[in-house]
Amino acid sequence: LQFSIYKHSSSNSSISNNGISSIIRDRKGRLWVGTNNGLNLFDEKANKFYHYFNDPTNKFSLNDNIISCLLEDTDENLWIGTPSGLIR
């Protein structure tokens, strides 16, 4: 059994924050990680994280950078809970 440790660093490919609140693997096999500073999608093949943050100029971005919880529903929608509300 082998373990890997992922910590935030200045690299754009690292996780966005070490404070992790939730992790789910969706039906497509993608790994989503909610943190105290954004939502992360982990690309296991490339060993890299993609980040999603609140952008006040974009009404389609996250409503908050603090991710409280994650859930995928039966229609494969990702639900994201934040202190500012719920996002689908």
C-alpha positions as CSV (number, residue, x, y, z in Angstrom):
1,L,0.0,0.0,0.0
2,Q,1.4,3.4,-1.0
3,F,0.3,6.8,0.2
4,S,0.9,10.2,-1.3
5,I,0.8,13.5,0.6
6,Y,-0.4,16.6,-1.1
7,K,0.2,20.0,0.5
8,H,-0.4,23.6,-0.6
9,S,2.6,25.2,-2.2
10,S,3.2,28.2,-4.5
11,S,3.0,25.8,-7.4
12,N,-0.2,26.2,-9.5
13,S,-0.5,22.4,-9.6
14,S,-0.8,22.0,-5.8
15,I,-3.9,21.9,-3.7
16,S,-5.3,25.4,-3.1
17,N,-5.3,25.0,0.8
18,N,-4.3,22.5,3.4
19,G,-7.7,23.0,5.3
20,I,-9.8,20.2,3.7
21,S,-13.5,20.1,4.5
22,S,-14.8,17.5,2.0
23,I,-13.7,15.0,-0.6
24,I,-15.9,13.1,-3.1
25,R,-15.3,10.9,-6.1
26,D,-18.0,11.6,-8.7
27,R,-19.6,9.0,-11.0
28,K,-17.1,9.9,-13.7
29,G,-14.2,9.0,-11.3
30,R,-13.1,12.5,-10.8
31,L,-11.8,13.5,-7.3
32,W,-13.2,16.8,-5.9
33,V,-11.7,18.4,-2.8
34,G,-13.3,21.2,-0.9
35,T,-11.0,23.5,1.1
36,N,-10.9,26.7,3.2
37,N,-9.7,28.4,0.0
38,G,-11.5,27.1,-3.1
39,L,-12.7,23.9,-4.8
40,N,-10.1,21.6,-6.3
41,L,-10.4,19.0,-9.0
42,F,-7.6,16.5,-8.9
43,D,-6.3,15.0,-12.2
44,E,-4.7,11.7,-11.0
45,K,-3.0,11.0,-14.3
46,A,-1.3,14.4,-14.4
47,N,-0.9,14.5,-10.6
48,K,-2.2,18.1,-10.6
49,F,-5.0,20.1,-9.1
50,Y,-7.3,22.5,-11.0
51,H,-8.8,25.3,-8.9
52,Y,-12.1,27.0,-8.7
53,F,-12.5,30.2,-6.8
54,N,-15.0,33.0,-6.1
55,D,-14.6,35.8,-8.7
56,P,-16.8,38.8,-7.8
57,T,-16.9,39.9,-11.5
58,N,-18.2,36.5,-12.7
59,K,-21.8,35.6,-11.5
60,F,-21.2,32.0,-12.6
61,S,-18.2,31.5,-10.2
62,L,-18.3,30.1,-6.7
63,N,-20.2,32.3,-4.3
64,D,-17.5,31.8,-1.6
65,N,-14.0,30.4,-1.4
66,I,-14.7,28.4,1.8
67,I,-16.2,25.0,0.8
68,S,-18.2,23.4,3.6
69,C,-19.5,20.2,1.9
70,L,-19.8,18.5,-1.5
71,L,-22.4,16.1,-2.9
72,E,-23.2,14.6,-6.2
73,D,-26.9,13.9,-6.9
74,T,-28.5,11.1,-9.0
75,D,-28.4,13.4,-12.0
76,E,-24.6,13.8,-11.6
77,N,-25.0,17.5,-10.5
78,L,-22.3,18.6,-8.1
79,W,-23.7,20.5,-5.1
80,I,-21.3,22.8,-3.2
81,G,-22.1,24.1,0.2
82,T,-20.5,27.3,1.4
83,P,-21.1,29.8,4.2
84,S,-22.7,32.0,1.5
85,G,-25.2,29.4,0.3
86,L,-25.6,26.4,-1.9
87,I,-24.3,26.1,-5.5
88,R,-25.3,23.6,-8.1
